[in-house]
Amino acid sequence: MAVENNFVQPAIPKFDGHYDHWSMLMENFLRSKEYWSLVETGVPAAAEGVELTEAQQKTIADQKLKDLKVKNYLFQAIDRTIMETILNRDTAKHIWDSMKQKYQGSTRVKRAQLQALRKEFEVLQMKEGESVDAYFARTLIIANKMKIHGENMQQVVIIEKILRSMTSRFDYVVCSVEESNNLDILTIDELQSSLLEAVELMEFLEEEAEEEADKHSTKL
């Protein structure tokens, strides 16, 4: 009777533009295959003029075969358009070093930009007289930029930010939304709709109050 094999081979990490994360996953993948030394130090080469023993020749041949396997993993992990920009693909180390040189710097830039966006998001506040639509637009522009730069921005984080950063005019509405809704499942569109309805109601009540005040002053 055949024994069922439940062992699942780890997937080759695909390069998605975030070098630091990808290189960590890829390094772990290659270490699990015991191939990482080929990326770190490359294929050993015989010194010029030195005659190798049969055992040494076999060792180098084995290393070259393993290097081909590592290159195959890298070819599968890296998009063809990126791979075509790598001029020296002789060894896995050459490919790895080229990727590091091309993308590690851009990753640092993205990280710095993300830090700046996080700070901008943190200090974001609704302006006096600003419309609900305008404030939502400002908030979502920053949130979407953070996502582009790698932030795992959950919808509830955006909703909580909006609610705690609105002007005092909306204090009652914010309390009502928080008490009558589960913020974990409330959508941004639903929140915006609720706030717009509240604005319409507030404006209607303010107009009625002004009319009553005008009537009262006319009688006097």
N, C-alpha and C positions, 0 to 999 in steps of 0.2 A: 504494500500500500504506500502510495506516494505521500510524503510529508509536505503539507501546505507551507509555503514560504511567505510569512507575513511581513518580512523586512522590506521597508520602503526606501528606495534609493533617494538620497537628498537631491532636490532640484538644483540645477546650476543657476546661481544668482545672475539675473539679467542686469546689465548696467543701465540705470535710468536717469543718469545725469548727476546723481548725488554720490560723488566719488568716495567720500569717507565711509558712508554706510555700505556701499557696494564692496569696497576693498576689504572691509572687515568681514563681510559675509563670504567673499570669495577666498580670503585667506583661510578662514575656518573650514571652508569646503575642501580646499587643497590640502590642508593639514590632516583632515579626516582621511584623505587618500594617501597620505604620507608622501606628497609631492612638493611640499612647500619649499624644501631646500633648493629645488631647481629654480624657483623664482628668486630666492634670496641670494644664492651664490652662482647660479647658472650651471651649465654642463661643464664638468671638468675637462680640461684640455691638456694634452701631453706637451711637455716642454720641448722646444725645437731641438732636434738632434739627439733626443733621448729615445732609445729603443725600449718599447714596452713589452712586458711579459704577456703571455697569453691571458693570464688572469686579469691584468690591468686593461688589456684591450676589451675583454668581455665586460668589465665594469663600466668602461666608457660607452660601449655599445648599448648596455642596459640603460644607462643614464640618458642616452640620446633617444631611445625608444620611449622612456617615461616622459621626456621633454616633449615629444610629439603628442603624447596623450594630454599633457597640460595645455599645449597650444590648441588642441582640439576643444578643450573645455573653454578656453578664452575666446576662441572663434565663435562658439555657441553663446557665450555671455555678452559679447560686444556686437553692436549693430554693424552691418556691413559698411554703411556710409562712414562710420567712425574708423573701422578697421582699414579702410582704404586710405586714410590719412596717416597711418603708421607705416613709415617707409621701411624700417628694419624689423622684419618679422622672422628672423632666423631662429631665434630661441624664445621660449616663454618669458625669460627675464627681459629681453629686449622689448617685448610687447608690454609687459607689466610696467617697466620703467617709463615707457613712452606715455602710457595712460596716466601714470602718476604725475609726470611733468605737465601734461596737457590740462588735467582736470583738478588736481589738488589745489592749485592756486585759485581757480574759479569757485571751488567749494568754500574756501576761506572768505571770498568776497560775498558769496551768498549768505554765509553765516553772519557776517557783519551786517549785511542788509536786513536780515531777519531780526537781529537784535535791535536795530533801529526801528523797525516796524512794530516790534513788541512794545517798545517804549512809547511809540506814537499811539498804539492801541490802548495802552494802560492809562495814558493821561487824557484820552479823548473825552470830551464833554459836549453836551448839547449847548448851543449858544442861545442867549435870550432872543426870542423872536424868530428863531429858526424853525422851519416847518418840519413836521415828522418825516415827510418824504426826503427832504434834503439831508436830515441827520442820518436816516437809514442809508442813504446813498453814500455818505462820507464813511460811515462805519463799514459797510460792505466792501467798499473799494480797498480799504486797508486790510480787512480780513482776507479778501481774495488774493491780495499781494502776498500776504503771509503764507497762504496755502501754496502759491507758486514757488515760494522759497523754501518749501519743505515742512511748514508747520501743520501739525495734525489738528486743524481748527474745527472743534465740534460746534454744532449749531447752538447747543445750550449755552456755550461760553459767550457767543455773540449776543444771545437773548439776554443773559444776565448782565452783560456789559451795558447794553442799551438801557435796560430798566434802572440800573443804579447810576446812570450818568445823565438822566434827563433833568430838565429844569424843575424848580419847585412847583411850577404850575401843574405838573403832572403827578404830584405826590399821591393824590387820592387814586388816580387811575392806575398807577404802578402798584399800589397796595391791593387794589381790586383784582388786577391781573394775576398777581402772585398768589392771592388767596383762592381764586377760582380756577386756576389752571395748574396742571403738572408741567413744569418748565422743561422737564426731560423729554416730553413728547410734543410740546408746543412748537409749531414751525415759525420761522421768521415772518412768512407771509401772513399767518394768522395773527401774530403780534402786531404787525403793521396795520392790518385791517382793524383790529380792536382799538388801537391808538387813534386811527383816523376817525373812527366812529365817535370816540370820546371827544376829540377835538370839535367835531360837528355839534355834539351835544353841548359842550362848554360854550361854543360861540353862540348857539341858539339861546342858551340861558343868559348869557351876558347881554345879548340884544334885548331880550325881554326885560332884564333888570334895568337897562338904560331907558327903555320905553316907559317903564313904570316910574322911574326917577323923573323923566321929562314931564309925565302927566302930573306927578306930585308937585313939581316946581311951577307948572302952569297954573294949577289951582291956587297956589300961594300967591 
